[in-house]
Amino acid sequence: MGVTQGEPPAVARRRVRFALRRFRAATGLNQSQVAKRLSWSLSKIQRIEGGEVAVSVTDLRALFDLYGIEDGPETDRLVEDAQIARRQRWHEAAEYRRHLSKGVRQLLQFEAEARVIKVYQPALVPGVLQTSAYANSVLNWWDKSLSADDRRVRYDVRMLRKRQILDRRAGPEYHLILDQSALLREVGGARVMAEQLESLEEVSRLANVHVRCVPFDKGPHAAVLGPFQIIDLGEGDDDDAVLYREFYNRDNVTHDPDEIEFYRVVFEKLWSNCRDEDSTRRAILLESLRLRQSLEG
């Protein structure tokens, strides 16, 4: 049985941990009982089921035995997944560990396998849709907070994510909600912003990209929670999705179904309150035209 070379470790690890949680639940055992029977620490089983560590094949087989799971196609696939999950990918190379957060490295792997991506961005065009000049302007804003290498790696990753989502054959459905302020805030000056808006309008016409804007007249809304991204790896089941959230100085990926469901409800409510896609495109073009006219004096 050969290990699939293209499978992202984070996705394989996720399948293993959900299968193990399902097997344990079927036995009626809690985590403490499993740890005691295998002479493991409680934290070990918690880290395995929480996706914090990749389980070894030896430990995986010990869990199969405890749960009464017989060898077959499912166990073969889970063993393969366990092997994949322990393999280092380019996202985990020393340079990326040094310059990218754990959340971003995980995000890259989940985006590569996504079927649907839903993004809310209140202040900026998201990295996936940024032009080169816009991306550099955003990164340069951090000034002394980021080294030249930090900025270079983060810029490269933005461009990689763009290719991964927009250029990938059978790429994901990408749903983006922008607050109106993201269209009006000049990043990099009028020329850079006009080019960004023109690019955004063009990309929004792709069959798999759907962009809507929350206008100012909708007032305050639940997404004052900040930017977030829901990545569906299957058919929209919260057990087969991840949530990525960004904060000023940190980010994180969570698999918690309850939290994912909360943000999914927020997104859908926002989506229904947005301008439709055609109206959003018109608003984008009008703002880009205004900026072009300002450049002409």
Buried (B, 14 or more C-beta within 10 A) or exposed (E): EEEEEEBBBBBBBBBBBBBBBEBBEEEEBEBEBBBEEBEBEBEBBBBBBEBEBBBBEEBBBBBBEBBEBEEEEEBEBBBBBBBBBBBEBEBBEEEBEEBBBEBBBBBBBBBBBBBBBBBBBBEBBBBBBBBBBBBBBBBEEEEEEBEEEBBBBBBBBBBBBBEBBBEEEEBBBBBBBBBBEBBBEBBBEBBBBBBBBBBBBEBBEEEBBBBBBBBEEBEEBEBEEEBBBBBBBEEEEBEBBBBBBBEEEEBBBBBEBEEBBBBBEBBEEBBEBBBEBEEBBEBBBEBBEEBBEEEEE
